[in-house]
Amino acid sequence: MATAMVIGTQWGDEGKGKIVDYLAQKADVVIRSQGGNNAGHTVVVNDQSFALRLLPSGILFSDKTCIIGSGVVVNPSVLLAEIDSIKARGVHISSLEISTRAHVIFPYHIRIDEEDEKLKGEAKIGTTKNGIGPCYADKVNRIGIRVGDMLDEAVFREKLKYNVTLKNRLFKMYYECDGFSYEEMLQEYLEYAEKIRPYVRDTDYSVNYYISQGKKALFEGAQATMLDLDHGTYPFVTSSNPTSGGACVGAGVGPRKMENIVGVVKAYTTRVGAGPFPAEQINEAGEYLRNTGHEFGTVTGRPRRCGWLDTAVVKYAAMLNSLDYLAITRLDILDGLDTIKICTGYTYEGEKIEEYPASLAVMEKVQPIYETLPGWKTPISHCRNYEELPKEARAYVERISELVGVPLGIVSVGPNRDQTIILQSIF
């Protein structure tokens, strides 16, 4: 059995796509287990940048089986457009599997997302407005429509009619706006169904079969730990569980089959949208990180909030995910800094606290504790082994490992595959 999992340890945008792409070179199967097209992974291959939203990052390898698991919510229009886009750029899709159990996003989910954000005003969460939350809500309410339903026209007609009728009442009474045409949506999605039919499988069985056959399986996390619905900075979270436990559920495998859990850590911290961010730098340092790192959302294009690395966050993520290794990314973005700060913890009302607070009221009042390290003031993107890194850069990543309590596995010094320093063999 050979498995590996890539998990974000912060608020997303840590560079998971690059790490998955690198590890996928040795993998046989790459599995996406949760989230939807609210996720965005950017992978650079031969100086070509691919922005993937639903397809697993392993799709760029022609010899890999790529699986969209049961825990993913699928917008067929977005998925098919993404497939067409990468095919047009010369990528051959040889083996893609979409779970028959995955839930489907419809236009009414997107409308609900948009209308809810309008009603919330200043209290809005800051969603991507792609209908992810409302689709998961239908799933929990047991009225969702799954990919397998869409392939059975009789079942699909009945379920869609119920949902469109229900949602149109909601739009009229609650949002005071017009609804959708059942017949138009029916025909549109029946056409999608025929296009995705060749890819649909019961992937719960596929994933377990591949692992039982000794295939190397790589589980690709979307979003990140601090956006987890149960354990993140609620309510400023996503609608799924982007932790290692959530990956087991979404992929349909037992936890004993999970090995080599890699936590991806951006060398500084960013987040998009509202929510607590104790180490945020609304100053020259924050602007430097945003501009140098080109910190704008893959999906939304929104500028990301930027700050120093917060190891209190990463340590919390390490506990929740049972991390085996850390993968430090974007270390090269810090090349130009004279000094670099690390947030090592917080004080609350003058006292140091040891646990990451669940209460937003507490989080709003915590004060970060900083430790300052010297910068290296020299480019590192050319480094190909650990010893080539300046001693200050090595001291920085080693201090992160020490504070978090998890060994270093990977250090990334640029977006390309060859700009990856491997300290531990993952597969």
C-alpha positions as CSV (number, residue, x, y, z in Angstrom):
1,M,0.0,0.0,0.0
2,A,1.4,3.4,-1.0
3,T,-0.7,6.5,-0.4
4,A,0.0,10.2,0.1
5,M,-2.2,13.1,0.9
6,V,-1.6,16.8,0.3
7,I,-3.5,19.1,2.8
8,G,-3.5,22.9,3.1
9,T,-2.5,24.1,6.6
10,Q,-3.6,27.7,6.4
11,W,-6.5,29.5,4.6
12,G,-5.8,28.1,1.1
13,D,-3.6,29.3,-1.7
14,E,-0.5,27.6,-0.1
15,G,0.7,26.1,-3.4
16,K,-1.0,22.7,-3.1
17,G,-1.3,22.4,-6.9
18,K,2.4,22.6,-7.4
19,I,3.1,20.0,-4.7
20,V,0.4,17.7,-6.0
21,D,1.8,18.1,-9.5
22,Y,5.3,17.2,-8.4
23,L,4.2,14.2,-6.3
24,A,1.9,13.0,-9.2
25,Q,5.0,12.2,-11.2
26,K,5.4,9.1,-9.0
27,A,1.7,8.4,-8.4
28,D,-0.6,6.2,-10.4
29,V,-3.9,7.7,-9.3
30,V,-4.8,11.2,-8.2
31,I,-8.0,11.7,-6.2
32,R,-9.9,14.9,-5.5
33,S,-12.2,14.3,-2.5
34,Q,-14.1,17.5,-1.6
35,G,-15.0,21.1,-2.6
36,G,-16.0,22.3,-6.0
37,N,-15.1,25.0,-8.5
38,N,-14.5,27.4,-5.6
39,A,-11.1,25.8,-5.4
40,G,-8.3,26.9,-7.6
41,H,-5.0,25.2,-8.2
42,T,-2.3,26.7,-10.4
43,V,0.2,24.4,-11.9
44,V,3.2,25.5,-14.0
45,V,4.6,23.0,-16.6
46,N,7.3,24.0,-19.0
47,D,6.6,27.7,-18.2
48,Q,2.9,27.1,-19.1
49,S,0.5,28.0,-16.3
50,F,-2.7,25.9,-15.9
51,A,-5.4,27.1,-13.5
52,L,-7.5,24.1,-12.5
53,R,-10.7,24.3,-10.6
54,L,-12.4,20.9,-10.6
55,L,-9.9,18.6,-12.4
56,P,-7.3,17.0,-10.2
57,S,-3.8,18.4,-10.8
58,G,-2.6,15.0,-12.0
59,I,-4.7,15.5,-15.1
60,L,-1.6,17.1,-16.8
61,F,0.0,13.7,-16.9
62,S,-1.3,11.5,-19.7
63,D,-0.6,8.2,-17.8
64,K,-2.4,9.0,-14.5
65,T,-5.9,8.0,-13.5
66,C,-7.6,11.1,-12.1
67,I,-10.7,10.8,-9.9
68,I,-13.3,13.3,-8.8
69,G,-14.6,11.7,-5.7
70,S,-18.0,11.4,-4.0
71,G,-17.4,14.4,-1.7
72,V,-16.9,16.8,-4.5
73,V,-19.8,19.0,-5.8
74,V,-19.7,19.2,-9.6
75,N,-20.8,22.0,-11.9
76,P,-21.0,20.2,-15.2
77,S,-20.7,23.3,-17.3
78,V,-17.5,24.3,-15.6
79,L,-16.1,20.8,-15.7
80,L,-16.7,20.4,-19.4
81,A,-15.3,23.8,-20.2
82,E,-12.2,23.0,-18.2
83,I,-11.8,19.7,-20.0
84,D,-12.1,21.5,-23.4
85,S,-9.7,24.2,-22.3
86,I,-6.8,21.9,-21.4
87,K,-7.4,19.6,-24.4
88,A,-7.1,22.7,-26.6
89,R,-3.7,23.3,-25.0
90,G,-2.5,19.8,-26.0
91,V,-3.3,17.9,-22.8
92,H,-4.5,14.4,-23.5
93,I,-7.1,13.1,-21.0
94,S,-6.7,9.4,-20.9
95,S,-8.4,8.3,-17.7
96,L,-10.8,10.5,-15.8
97,E,-13.4,9.1,-13.4
98,I,-16.3,11.1,-11.9
99,S,-18.1,9.7,-8.9
100,T,-21.7,8.7,-9.5
101,R,-22.3,9.8,-5.9
102,A,-21.0,13.3,-6.3
103,H,-23.6,16.0,-6.0
104,V,-24.4,18.4,-8.9
105,I,-24.5,22.2,-8.8
106,F,-27.4,23.9,-10.6
107,P,-28.1,27.5,-11.6
108,Y,-30.4,27.9,-8.7
109,H,-27.6,27.1,-6.3
110,I,-25.5,29.9,-7.8
111,R,-28.5,32.4,-7.6
112,I,-29.1,31.5,-3.9
113,D,-25.4,32.1,-3.2
114,E,-25.5,35.5,-4.9
115,E,-28.8,36.6,-3.3
116,D,-27.7,35.5,0.2
117,E,-24.5,37.6,0.0
118,K,-26.6,40.6,-1.1
119,L,-28.9,40.2,1.9
120,K,-26.0,39.8,4.4
121,G,-24.5,43.1,3.3
122,E,-21.5,43.9,5.5
123,A,-22.0,40.6,7.3
124,K,-21.4,38.6,4.2
125,I,-19.0,35.6,4.3
126,G,-17.2,36.4,1.1
127,T,-18.0,33.3,-0.9
128,T,-17.0,32.7,-4.5
129,K,-20.7,32.8,-5.5
130,N,-20.3,29.5,-7.3
131,G,-23.2,27.8,-5.5
132,I,-21.0,25.5,-3.5
133,G,-22.6,26.1,-0.1
134,P,-26.2,25.9,-1.3
135,C,-25.4,22.6,-3.1
136,Y,-23.9,21.1,0.1
137,A,-27.0,22.4,1.9
138,D,-29.2,20.4,-0.4
139,K,-27.0,17.4,0.1
140,V,-27.4,17.7,3.9
141,N,-31.2,18.3,3.5
142,R,-31.3,15.1,1.4
143,I,-32.9,16.7,-1.6
144,G,-29.6,17.0,-3.6
145,I,-29.2,15.6,-7.1
146,R,-26.2,13.4,-7.7
147,V,-24.3,12.6,-10.9
148,G,-25.9,9.2,-11.1
149,D,-29.4,10.7,-10.9
150,M,-28.6,12.9,-13.8
151,L,-27.8,9.9,-16.0
152,D,-31.2,8.3,-15.3
153,E,-33.6,10.6,-17.2
154,A,-36.8,9.4,-15.4
155,V,-35.2,9.9,-11.9
156,F,-33.6,13.1,-13.0
157,R,-36.9,14.6,-14.3
158,E,-38.7,13.9,-11.0
159,K,-35.9,15.2,-8.7
160,L,-35.2,18.3,-10.8
161,K,-38.9,19.2,-11.0
162,Y,-39.2,19.1,-7.2
163,N,-36.1,21.2,-6.7
164,V,-36.9,23.8,-9.3
165,T,-40.5,24.2,-7.9
166,L,-39.1,24.5,-4.4
167,K,-36.4,27.0,-5.3
168,N,-38.7,29.1,-7.5
169,R,-41.0,29.6,-4.4
170,L,-37.9,30.6,-2.4
171,F,-36.9,33.2,-5.0
172,K,-40.4,34.7,-5.2
173,M,-41.1,34.8,-1.5
174,Y,-37.7,35.4,0.1
175,Y,-35.6,37.1,-2.5
176,E,-38.5,38.7,-4.5
177,C,-37.0,37.8,-7.9
178,D,-37.9,35.5,-10.7
179,G,-37.0,31.8,-10.8
180,F,-35.9,29.4,-13.5
181,S,-37.5,27.4,-16.3
182,Y,-37.7,23.7,-15.5
183,E,-37.8,22.6,-19.1
184,E,-34.8,24.7,-20.1
185,M,-32.7,23.5,-17.2
186,L,-33.8,19.9,-17.8
187,Q,-32.6,19.9,-21.5
188,E,-29.4,21.7,-20.6
189,Y,-28.4,19.2,-18.0
190,L,-29.5,16.2,-20.0
191,E,-27.0,17.3,-22.6
192,Y,-24.3,17.6,-19.9
193,A,-25.2,14.2,-18.7
194,E,-24.5,12.6,-22.1
195,K,-21.1,14.4,-22.3
196,I,-19.9,13.2,-18.9
197,R,-21.4,9.7,-19.0
198,P,-18.2,8.1,-20.4
199,Y,-16.3,9.3,-17.3
200,V,-18.8,8.3,-14.6
201,R,-17.9,5.4,-12.2
202,D,-18.6,4.4,-8.6
203,T,-15.3,5.8,-7.5
204,D,-15.7,4.5,-3.9
205,Y,-14.9,1.1,-5.4
206,S,-12.4,2.4,-7.9
207,V,-10.2,4.1,-5.3
208,N,-10.1,1.1,-3.0
209,Y,-9.5,-1.3,-5.8
210,Y,-6.5,0.7,-7.1
211,I,-5.0,0.8,-3.5
212,S,-5.6,-2.9,-3.1
213,Q,-3.7,-3.5,-6.3
214,G,-0.6,-1.6,-5.0
215,K,-1.2,1.5,-7.1
216,K,0.3,4.7,-5.7
217,A,-2.6,6.9,-4.8
218,L,-2.3,10.6,-4.2
219,F,-5.1,12.4,-2.5
220,E,-5.4,16.1,-3.4
221,G,-6.9,18.5,-0.9
222,A,-8.8,21.6,-1.9
223,Q,-9.0,24.7,0.2
224,A,-7.3,24.3,3.6
225,T,-7.6,23.3,7.2
226,M,-8.6,26.8,8.5
227,L,-11.5,26.8,6.1
228,D,-12.8,23.5,7.5
229,L,-16.6,23.6,8.2
230,D,-16.1,22.1,11.7
231,H,-12.6,23.1,12.7
232,G,-11.9,26.3,10.8
233,T,-12.6,30.0,11.6
234,Y,-16.3,29.5,11.5
235,P,-18.4,31.0,9.9
236,F,-15.7,32.3,7.6
237,V,-15.1,28.8,6.2
238,T,-16.0,26.7,3.2
239,S,-18.9,24.2,3.1
240,S,-16.9,21.0,3.3
241,N,-14.1,19.4,5.4
242,P,-10.7,20.0,3.7
243,T,-8.8,18.0,6.4
244,S,-7.3,14.5,6.2
245,G,-10.4,13.0,7.8
246,G,-12.6,14.8,5.3
247,A,-10.5,13.4,2.5
248,C,-11.1,9.9,3.7
249,V,-14.8,10.5,3.8
250,G,-15.0,12.3,0.4
251,A,-12.8,9.6,-1.3
252,G,-14.6,6.7,0.3
253,V,-11.5,5.1,2.0
254,G,-10.8,4.1,5.6
255,P,-8.2,6.1,7.6
256,R,-5.9,3.1,8.0
257,K,-5.2,3.4,4.3
258,M,-3.8,6.9,4.6
259,E,0.0,7.4,4.8
260,N,2.4,10.2,4.1
261,I,0.1,13.1,5.0
262,V,1.9,16.3,3.8
263,G,0.8,19.7,5.1
264,V,1.5,22.5,2.6
265,V,2.7,25.7,4.3
266,K,3.2,28.9,2.5
267,A,6.3,30.7,3.8
268,Y,4.0,33.6,4.8
269,T,0.2,33.7,5.4
270,T,-2.6,34.8,3.1
271,R,-6.4,34.6,3.2
272,V,-9.2,35.8,0.9
273,G,-12.4,37.4,2.3
274,A,-13.5,38.2,5.8
275,G,-12.4,36.5,9.0
276,P,-9.8,36.6,11.7
277,F,-6.1,37.0,10.7
278,P,-3.9,38.0,13.7
279,A,-0.7,38.1,11.7
280,E,-2.1,40.3,8.9
281,Q,0.1,43.1,7.8
282,I,-1.8,46.2,6.5
283,N,1.4,48.0,5.8
284,E,4.5,48.0,3.6
285,A,5.4,44.4,4.5
286,G,1.9,43.2,3.5
287,E,2.1,45.1,0.2
288,Y,5.5,43.6,-0.5
289,L,4.2,40.1,0.0
290,R,1.1,40.7,-2.1
291,N,3.0,42.4,-5.0
292,T,6.0,40.1,-5.0
293,G,3.9,37.0,-4.6
294,H,1.2,38.1,-7.1
295,E,-1.3,37.3,-4.4
296,F,-4.6,37.5,-6.2
297,G,-7.3,34.7,-6.2
298,T,-7.1,32.0,-8.9
299,V,-10.9,31.8,-9.0
300,T,-12.1,35.3,-8.0
301,G,-9.1,37.5,-8.9
302,R,-9.6,39.2,-5.5
303,P,-6.4,40.6,-3.8
304,R,-5.5,38.4,-0.9
305,R,-4.8,39.6,2.6
306,C,-1.2,39.1,3.5
307,G,0.8,38.7,6.6
308,W,3.7,36.9,8.4
309,L,3.7,33.2,8.8
310,D,1.5,32.2,11.7
311,T,2.8,28.9,13.2
312,A,0.0,28.8,15.8
313,V,-2.3,28.2,12.8
314,V,0.0,25.6,11.3
315,K,0.5,23.8,14.6
316,Y,-3.3,23.5,15.0
317,A,-3.5,22.1,11.5
318,A,-0.7,19.6,12.2
319,M,-2.8,18.3,15.2
320,L,-6.0,18.1,13.2
321,N,-4.5,16.3,10.2
322,S,-1.9,14.0,11.8
323,L,0.8,15.5,9.5
324,D,3.8,13.4,8.7
325,Y,5.7,16.1,6.8
326,L,5.7,19.8,6.0
327,A,6.0,21.2,2.4
328,I,7.2,24.8,2.6
329,T,6.2,26.7,-0.5
330,R,6.9,30.2,-1.9
331,L,10.1,30.6,0.1
332,D,11.6,32.6,-2.8
333,I,9.0,35.3,-2.3
334,L,10.9,36.3,0.9
335,D,14.2,36.8,-0.9
336,G,14.2,40.6,-0.8
337,L,13.5,41.1,2.9
338,D,16.1,42.2,5.5
339,T,14.3,40.6,8.3
340,I,11.4,38.1,8.5
341,K,8.9,37.7,11.3
342,I,7.2,34.5,12.5
343,C,4.1,34.6,14.7
344,T,4.8,31.9,17.3
345,G,1.6,32.3,19.3
346,Y,-0.9,34.7,20.8
347,T,-1.7,36.6,24.0
348,Y,-5.2,37.3,25.2
349,E,-5.9,39.9,27.8
350,G,-2.2,40.0,28.6
351,E,-1.8,36.2,29.0
352,K,-0.3,33.8,26.6
353,I,-2.7,31.2,25.3
354,E,-1.7,27.7,24.3
355,E,-4.8,26.6,22.2
356,Y,-6.1,28.1,19.0
357,P,-9.3,29.9,20.0
358,A,-12.7,28.6,18.7
359,S,-14.4,31.9,19.6
360,L,-14.3,34.7,17.1
361,A,-14.8,37.2,19.9
362,V,-11.5,36.0,21.4
363,M,-9.7,35.9,18.0
364,E,-10.6,39.5,17.5
365,K,-8.7,40.5,20.6
366,V,-5.6,38.2,20.5
367,Q,-2.2,39.8,20.0
368,P,0.4,38.0,18.0
369,I,3.8,37.1,19.5
370,Y,6.5,37.6,17.0
371,E,10.0,36.3,16.6
372,T,12.3,38.0,14.1
373,L,14.8,36.2,11.9
374,P,17.4,37.6,9.5
375,G,16.6,37.5,5.8
376,W,19.0,36.0,3.2
377,K,18.8,38.9,0.7
378,T,19.8,36.8,-2.3
379,P,17.8,34.8,-5.0
380,I,17.2,31.2,-4.2
381,S,15.1,30.0,-7.1
382,H,18.1,28.4,-8.7
383,C,18.8,26.1,-5.7
384,R,18.2,22.4,-6.3
385,N,19.4,20.9,-3.1
386,Y,19.0,21.8,0.5
387,E,22.7,22.6,1.1
388,E,22.6,25.3,-1.7
389,L,20.1,27.3,0.3
390,P,21.6,30.3,2.3
391,K,22.0,29.4,5.9
392,E,19.4,32.0,6.9
393,A,16.8,30.4,4.6
394,R,17.6,27.0,6.2
395,A,17.3,28.5,9.6
396,Y,13.9,29.9,8.7
397,V,12.4,26.7,7.5
398,E,14.0,24.7,10.3
399,R,12.5,27.1,12.9
400,I,9.1,26.5,11.3
401,S,9.5,22.8,11.6
402,E,10.6,23.2,15.3
403,L,7.7,25.4,16.2
404,V,5.1,23.2,14.5
405,G,6.6,19.9,15.6
406,V,6.6,18.2,12.2
407,P,9.6,17.4,10.1
408,L,10.4,19.1,6.8
409,G,9.6,17.0,3.7
410,I,9.7,19.4,0.8
411,V,10.9,23.0,0.2
412,S,9.8,24.8,-2.9
413,V,11.8,27.7,-4.3
414,G,9.7,28.5,-7.4
415,P,6.6,27.5,-9.4
416,N,8.2,24.9,-11.7
417,R,8.7,21.2,-11.0
418,D,12.4,21.4,-11.0
419,Q,12.3,24.1,-8.3
420,T,11.5,21.6,-5.7
421,I,13.9,20.3,-3.0
422,I,13.0,16.9,-1.6
423,L,14.1,16.1,2.0
424,Q,11.9,13.0,2.6
425,S,10.8,10.4,0.1
426,I,7.0,10.6,0.0
427,F,6.3,7.6,-2.1
